[in-house]
Amino acid sequence: MRTIPGKQAAKVVRWSSLSRIGAALAALLVVMSTPVAAHEVQPSVLNLTLQDGTALVEVEATIEPMIAGVDLNGLSNTNNSDLSDETDRLRNLPPEDLAAAFRDDWADMQERLQLRVDGEAVPLDLQDVSIPPVGDPALPRVSTFMATADLPPEGPVTIAWEPSLGAVAIRQMGEGAEGYTAYLTSGGESDPIPREGGSTQGFGAAFLSYISVGFEHIVPLGLDHILFVLGLFFLSTHFRPLFWQVTAFTLAHTVTLALAALGVVRIPAAVVEPLIAASIVYVGVENVLARGLSPWRPVVIVVFGLLHGLGFASVLSDYGLGAQNFVAKLIGFNIGVEIGQLTVIAVAFLIVTAAIRHDRAGERNDPLAYGYMVLSFVAAPALLALLSTILPVEGLTPLIATVAVLCGLTAAALVSDGEQSYRQNVANPASILIALTGAYWFVERVFL
């Protein structure tokens, strides 16, 4: 190993320290921007019954943020809204007062939720609002409201759901028929729903629609799953061991995802979510302590894959899959998850590939390090500020912060000497940050 002159060595230390401080600050942003579970936004479920020229619309939803005017599109936690105080006030209202507030807001609600025939809105008459008693005000309170409409003589029906109302699962109810089902991640309009007979949505359409649902659950909303996959990546960037780890994880979570979605296995989210956080801690810690892929690593990954599959299943249960095209939706969702995971690995590799090459070549690259520092300290924050104004999707904040972390750590590796620069400056610090984030989530999900 060659000796570094005094001034040059000091420069290396300063750059490495600066990069690591920047990475730590960005990681803190990731943790602080991650939503707590207590005020998380849940998708609504809309049941539609068409019979004898009448439509019955029954919606199960957390109506407090809707009344408060919170824009739920891309939001996973109401605490991150400017109207969170009003939402919390409504959470504490007795059922009769909240029902009265919803009735007062019904005229506005009809502009956001519409039943249409041949493109024309049909008035919905509010019939009933059912509000559970006030429990823990920090937890979502799922209410139910019902409305009816007199339909024109002919024409299929569509449901228009404004994006500000968040995600919704639409299910056509009725006796003796396979009804239409769909999941609108960011609002929009359903396909035309026939008044009689089966759904117009075929196997292929259902399959394709749930690929996007699965991908979205990883990118940008599944930060816990992203960190677990990154933990697999940082232990070894070589294709073969990484391939077997990801394959074992995929097969395992596919099994429990299918079993839980079919109702064969049922484990409360209060148990599954802390264990998922613990799996993130384990992977991060083992990355630092291990010197390679241990014999028990694949077994551990399979166990953790089973846990993550249960987490995915809890998401699917919120979407109201229905009986029709169930297999298509399940496969589509799982493929979307895999595409999301592979995307995470590909992006991570592209970011740190300069550090990996430097580790193998053993020569510093100061100009490239400057570029990575600019990406970490200037470009990433500027991009976050820009996107937060034009595309307020909450999951983008931790994703961009994660990119800033990797850029800062890569810069530290590029100004370091030695064959272990990638491990010392990228893999180990990133794994420690992953473990700390998982530990924070575990404490939060168990005690907060």
BAVODREN-580403 format. One record per residue (C-alpha): residue number from 1; residue in one letter; y, z, x. Coordinates in steps of 0.001 Angstrom, whole numbers, m for minus. Each point is the difference from the previous one (the first is absolute). Example, Ala and Ser with C-alpha at 12.3 -4.5 7.8 and 13.67 -1.06 7.14 Angstrom:
BEGIN
n, res, c2, c3, c1
1, A, m4500, 7800, 12300
2, S, 3440, m660, 1370
//
This chain:
BEGIN
n, res, c2, c3, c1
1, M, 0, 0, 0
2, R, 3346, m1004, 1465
3, T, 2783, 2522, 659
4, I, 3146, m237, m2106
5, P, 3358, 550, 1757
6, G, 1969, 3083, m1101
7, K, 2712, m1738, m2053
8, Q, m2495, m2344, m1555
9, A, m2310, 2873, m903
10, A, 2899, 1867, m1589
11, K, 818, m3101, m2004
12, V, m3591, m195, m1184
13, V, 69, 3634, m1079
14, R, 3313, m442, m1835
15, W, m1232, m3097, m1826
16, S, m3314, 1609, m913
17, S, 1709, 3152, m1246
18, L, 2548, m1967, m2003
19, S, m2703, m2150, m1554
20, R, m2110, 2991, m951
21, I, 2991, 1851, m1475
22, G, 816, m3071, m2068
23, A, m3586, m276, m1134
24, A, m76, 3663, m980
25, L, 3191, m372, m2036
26, A, m1407, m3032, m1760
27, A, m3232, 1858, m686
28, L, 1997, 2853, m1493
29, L, 1620, m2567, m2270
30, V, m3455, m1139, m1070
31, V, m1045, 3524, m944
32, M, 3245, 897, m1731
33, S, 62, m3253, m1944
34, T, m3569, 386, m1234
35, P, 34, 1057, m3637
36, V, m1465, 3317, m1062
37, A, m2741, m132, m2572
38, A, 1646, 2235, m2588
39, H, 2499, m2578, m1298
40, E, m1991, m3150, 638
41, V, 454, m2917, m2375
42, Q, m3065, m889, m2035
43, P, m631, m3389, m1607
44, S, 314, m180, m3766
45, V, m2829, m1111, m2259
46, L, 805, m2178, m3037
47, N, m2665, m449, m2673
48, L, 583, m2909, m2383
49, T, m1830, m376, m3318
50, L, 477, m3190, m2049
51, Q, m1325, 107, m3546
52, D, 972, m1406, m3443
53, G, 3345, m1385, 1134
54, T, 1052, 3281, 1587
55, A, 289, 1096, 3619
56, L, m516, 3602, 1072
57, V, 1375, 870, 3437
58, E, m1088, 3334, 1498
59, V, 1396, 946, 3399
60, E, m1044, 2874, 2259
61, A, 2768, 641, 2515
62, T, 2226, 2534, 1714
63, I, 3036, m660, m2156
64, E, 2460, 2363, 1728
65, P, 1027, m2463, 2767
66, M, 176, m2780, m2601
67, I, 2470, 1999, m2116
68, A, 1968, 982, 3121
69, G, 368, m3667, 923
70, V, m1910, 215, 3294
71, D, m926, m3398, 1439
72, L, m3742, 452, 565
73, N, m565, m3430, 1521
74, G, m1486, 599, 3453
75, L, 619, 3762, m289
76, S, m2889, 2374, 648
77, N, 1832, 3300, m380
78, T, 2843, 982, m2337
79, N, 1407, 2383, 2613
80, N, 1239, m3068, 1860
81, S, 2159, m1149, m2911
82, D, 3680, 843, m428
83, L, m927, 1065, m3537
84, S, m2684, 2486, 1041
85, D, 2023, 2979, m1260
86, E, 229, m1522, m3481
87, T, m3722, m774, 88
88, D, m773, 3614, 917
89, R, 2258, 1247, m2802
90, L, m1932, m2101, m2495
91, R, m3306, 1299, 1373
92, N, 1046, 3502, m1018
93, L, 889, m920, m3588
94, P, m2240, 1290, m2791
95, P, m2123, m2740, m1644
96, E, 2208, m273, m3106
97, D, 3188, m373, 2061
98, L, m1524, m2619, 2295
99, A, m1337, m1899, m3021
100, A, 3504, 29, m1517
101, A, 1464, m1300, 3264
102, F, m2533, m2824, 53
103, R, 773, m939, m3611
104, D, 3703, m118, 866
105, D, m864, m2303, 2914
106, W, m2283, m2265, m2049
107, A, 2611, m2748, m539
108, D, 344, m384, 3754
109, M, m3768, 255, 451
110, Q, m525, m2983, m2311
111, E, 2025, m2121, 2419
112, R, m2324, 1011, 2829
113, L, m3290, m143, m1905
114, Q, m383, m3013, m2272
115, L, m2757, m1521, m2082
116, R, 497, m3766, m254
117, V, m1506, m2787, m2068
118, D, 741, m3566, 1160
119, G, 2666, 1392, 2318
120, E, 1885, 1860, m2730
121, A, 236, 3786, 15
122, V, m1505, 1756, m3033
123, P, 1653, 3355, m866
124, L, m2090, 3056, 772
125, D, 320, 2977, m2339
126, L, m606, 3345, 1694
127, Q, m2582, 1964, m1991
128, D, m896, 3050, 2049
129, V, 726, 1766, 3287
130, S, m2545, 2512, 1303
131, I, 1218, 2283, 2784
132, P, m2211, 2597, 1749
133, P, 1370, 3532, 420
134, V, 2028, 804, 3095
135, G, m2377, 950, 2777
136, D, 801, m161, 3685
137, P, 3356, m1868, m3
138, A, m770, m1361, 3464
139, L, m2956, m1985, m1359
140, P, 152, m3171, m2092
141, R, m282, 549, m3754
142, V, m1797, m2937, m1632
143, S, 1299, m649, m3512
144, T, m1077, m2499, m2629
145, F, 2146, m2038, m2347
146, M, m1077, m2472, m2678
147, A, 1898, m2880, m1590
148, T, m935, m2711, m2472
149, A, 1237, m3517, m736
150, D, m514, m2508, m2808
151, L, m1104, m3267, 1598
152, P, 856, m3557, m1026
153, P, m2876, m1884, m1655
154, E, m1119, m1822, 3153
155, G, 271, 12, 3753
156, P, m1400, 2050, 2885
157, V, 1702, 3208, 1068
158, T, 1475, 857, 3390
159, I, 1235, 3313, 1372
160, A, 3200, m1, 2073
161, W, 369, 3100, 2180
162, E, 3227, 397, 1963
163, P, m541, 649, 3745
164, S, 2165, 3144, m137
165, L, m2748, 1640, m2091
166, G, m2405, m232, 2950
167, A, m3610, m1129, 2
168, V, m2004, m332, m3211
169, A, m3596, m668, m985
170, I, m254, m2022, m3231
171, R, m3176, 218, m2084
172, Q, m774, m1769, m3245
173, M, m1914, 2283, m2318
174, G, m2154, m932, m2990
175, E, m3486, 166, m1414
176, G, m2731, m2342, 1159
177, A, 2084, m2072, 2413
178, E, 667, m53, 3715
179, G, 3760, 496, 59
180, Y, 2587, m1246, 2435
181, T, 728, 2226, 3018
182, A, 2558, m386, 2742
183, Y, 1894, 2052, 2559
184, L, 3665, m752, 639
185, T, 1019, 1591, 3293
186, S, 3718, m730, m401
187, G, 394, m711, m3680
188, G, 210, m3496, m1390
189, E, m1712, m1666, m2923
190, S, m3670, m31, m913
191, D, m2002, m3118, m652
192, P, m113, m1153, m3642
193, I, m2350, 2367, m1822
194, P, m2011, m1530, m2872
195, R, 6, 1888, m3289
196, E, m3735, m423, m408
197, G, m2891, m492, 2391
198, G, m249, 602, 3691
199, S, 2526, 1, 2760
200, T, 1488, m3150, 1450
201, Q, m278, 1568, 3451
202, G, m3068, m1352, 1767
203, F, m2053, 1370, 2888
204, G, 2033, m1881, 2615
205, A, 3375, 1069, m1390
206, A, m1069, 3650, m124
207, F, m1384, m219, 3538
208, L, 3198, m1501, 1434
209, S, 2315, 2367, m1856
210, Y, m1696, 3099, 1462
211, I, 102, m1284, 3585
212, S, 3741, 616, m49
213, V, m565, 3458, m1520
214, G, m2343, 945, 2860
215, F, 2298, m1421, 2680
216, E, 3016, 1837, m1433
217, H, m1934, 3268, 65
218, I, m211, m398, 3795
219, V, 3271, m1836, 749
220, P, 2486, 1488, m682
221, L, m1228, 2964, m2093
222, G, m3060, 1275, 1892
223, L, 1487, 1678, 3062
224, D, m2902, 2461, 246
225, H, m2524, m2859, 114
226, I, 2238, m1910, 2447
227, L, 54, 2938, 2417
228, F, m3780, 383, m186
229, V, m505, m3692, 819
230, L, 2515, 280, 2853
231, G, m2017, 2950, 1274
232, L, m3047, m2265, 200
233, F, 2065, m2619, 1790
234, F, 1443, 2262, 2694
235, L, m3368, 1292, 1213
236, S, m937, m3513, 1082
237, T, 1900, m3255, m276
238, H, m3052, m2006, 1032
239, F, m1343, m2110, m2816
240, R, m3651, 1025, m48
241, P, 280, 3826, m384
242, L, 3001, m420, m2299
243, F, m1962, m2457, m2150
244, W, m2923, 2404, m425
245, Q, 2276, 2907, m849
246, V, 1909, m1965, m2645
247, T, m3253, m1430, m1388
248, A, m1565, 3467, m330
249, F, 3158, 1294, m1684
250, T, 72, m2989, m2364
251, L, m3636, 276, m1065
252, A, 313, 3734, m581
253, H, 3111, m78, m2148
254, T, m1384, m2978, m1944
255, V, m2975, 2123, m1095
256, T, 1990, 2979, m1270
257, L, 2690, m2238, m1464
258, A, m2617, m1710, m2166
259, L, m1821, 3222, m928
260, A, 3189, 1845, m913
261, A, 1464, m2949, m1910
262, L, m3222, m172, m2037
263, G, 191, 3724, m713
264, V, m3161, 867, 1946
265, V, 1893, 2251, 2423
266, R, 2977, 2118, m1019
267, I, 1853, 2197, 2490
268, P, 3498, 1325, m786
269, A, 2915, m1488, 1946
270, A, 987, 3568, 930
271, V, m3149, 82, 2150
272, V, m36, m3595, 1245
273, E, 3625, m315, 1119
274, P, 15, 3000, 2400
275, L, m3279, m1223, 1510
276, I, 1533, m3436, 573
277, A, 2879, 1723, 1819
278, A, m2547, 1964, 2066
279, S, m1749, m3257, 951
280, I, 3294, m1279, 1403
281, V, 357, 3164, 2090
282, Y, m3539, m341, 1356
283, V, 364, m3637, 1028
284, G, 3323, 656, 1740
285, V, m1308, 3008, 1921
286, E, m3241, m1689, 1039
287, N, 1960, m2989, 1311
288, V, 1785, 2308, 2459
289, L, m3049, 1991, 1068
290, A, m2569, m2808, 186
291, R, m286, m2490, 2833
292, G, m1718, m2622, m2093
293, L, m2005, m588, m3150
294, S, m2244, 3043, m388
295, P, m3536, m327, m1478
296, W, 1029, 1986, m3088
297, R, 3192, m1946, m659
298, P, m1623, m2594, m2331
299, V, m1649, 2785, m2020
300, V, 3305, 1837, m350
301, I, 1733, m3216, m1059
302, V, m2638, m617, m2674
303, V, 565, 3510, m1406
304, F, 3756, m485, 7
305, G, m439, m3451, m1533
306, L, m1824, 1623, m2914
307, L, 2980, 2323, m462
308, H, 2554, m2804, 110
309, G, m2061, m1933, m2542
310, L, 398, 2908, m2409
311, G, 3739, m147, 627
312, F, 62, m3716, m824
313, A, m2007, 686, m3163
314, S, 2558, 2525, m1226
315, V, 2575, m2767, 213
316, L, m2180, m2411, m1963
317, S, m579, 2611, m2701
318, D, 3764, 125, m574
319, Y, 61, m3771, m523
320, G, m2235, 19, m3069
321, L, m2463, m2674, 1122
322, G, m1735, m399, m3352
323, A, m3471, m1449, m465
324, Q, 848, m3691, 220
325, N, m242, m1630, 3437
326, F, m571, 3434, 1510
327, V, m1989, m1364, 2929
328, A, 2622, m2665, 717
329, K, 2778, 2581, 78
330, L, m2004, 2392, 2152
331, I, m845, m2700, 2554
332, G, 3553, m1342, m32
333, F, 1457, 3461, 575
334, N, m2385, 674, 2888
335, I, 786, m3340, 1647
336, G, 3715, 727, m368
337, V, m539, 3336, 1749
338, E, m1844, m1706, 2863
339, I, 2709, m2634, 402
340, G, 2547, 2816, 148
341, Q, m1988, 1858, 2679
342, L, m457, m3122, 2111
343, T, 3709, m711, m325
344, V, 794, 3469, 1335
345, I, m2300, m494, 3002
346, A, 1406, m3476, 713
347, V, 3611, 1191, m106
348, A, m778, 3020, 2178
349, F, m1722, m2216, 2575
350, L, 2912, m2437, 86
351, I, 2442, 2853, 625
352, V, m1921, 1750, 2789
353, T, m1584, m3058, 1621
354, A, 2713, 18, 2697
355, A, m961, 3584, 907
356, I, m3686, m948, 128
357, R, 684, m2952, 2322
358, H, 2235, 2178, 2188
359, D, m2781, 2585, 245
360, R, m2393, m2656, 1283
361, A, 2493, m1680, 2349
362, G, 1501, 3253, 1337
363, E, 3537, m1413, 363
364, R, 3066, 1227, m1840
365, N, 2055, m2348, m2137
366, D, 3477, 1501, m354
367, P, 1624, m2940, m1876
368, L, m2704, 51, m2651
369, A, 330, 3794, m222
370, Y, 3710, m432, m761
371, G, m952, m2343, m2827
372, Y, m2439, 2509, m1469
373, M, 2610, 2749, 212
374, V, 2440, m2173, m1930
375, L, m2673, m591, m2646
376, S, m702, 3738, m227
377, F, 3539, 1385, m1
378, V, 2095, m2860, m1427
379, A, m1968, m2703, m1823
380, A, m2366, 2270, m1980
381, P, 2766, 2329, m1319
382, A, 2206, m3004, m833
383, L, m2863, m1690, m1845
384, L, m701, 3212, m1900
385, A, 3656, 317, m1014
386, L, 96, m3622, m1140
387, L, m3233, 85, m1983
388, S, 868, 3302, m1654
389, T, 2968, m1706, m1650
390, I, m1571, m3306, m1025
391, L, m3668, 991, m418
392, P, m280, 3717, m786
393, V, m3776, 340, 404
394, E, m685, 3553, 1063
395, G, m3059, m773, 2132
396, L, 2059, m2169, 2362
397, T, 1671, 3051, 1601
398, P, m3113, 1526, 1607
399, L, m1321, m3457, 919
400, I, 3144, m997, 1890
401, A, 135, 3456, 1602
402, T, m3595, m481, 1168
403, V, 935, m3339, 1558
404, A, 2921, 1723, 1759
405, V, m2409, 2618, 1392
406, L, m2349, m2622, 1432
407, C, 2873, m1984, 1509
408, G, 1383, 3129, 1677
409, L, m3382, 991, 1402
410, T, m631, m3536, 1253
411, A, 3346, 80, 1810
412, A, m1079, 3234, 1717
413, A, m3224, m1663, 1152
414, L, 1829, m3044, 1377
415, V, 2128, 2126, 2358
416, S, m2921, 2131, 1170
417, D, m2363, m532, 2883
418, G, m3742, 415, 137
419, E, m3070, m1351, m1719
420, Q, 75, 2645, m2744
421, S, 3540, m756, m1179
422, Y, m1133, m1322, m3393
423, R, m2152, 3053, m719
424, Q, 2570, 2491, 1297
425, N, 3092, m1556, m1537
426, V, m1274, m1712, m3154
427, A, m3478, 970, m1197
428, N, 179, 3749, 655
429, P, 3558, 632, m1297
430, A, m634, m2160, m3064
431, S, m3278, 1827, m705
432, I, 1729, 3381, 335
433, L, 2693, m1082, m2454
434, I, m2694, m1239, m2389
435, A, m1823, 3345, 245
436, L, 3220, 1975, m584
437, T, 851, m2099, m3057
438, G, m3504, 517, m1377
439, A, 295, 3754, 599
440, Y, 3330, 67, m1866
441, W, m1567, m1837, m2937
442, F, m3002, 2330, m22
443, V, 2248, 3084, m237
444, E, 2149, m1699, m2630
445, R, m2964, m1075, m2165
446, V, m1691, 3404, 172
447, F, 2873, 2484, m79
448, L, 3193, m1759, m1182
//
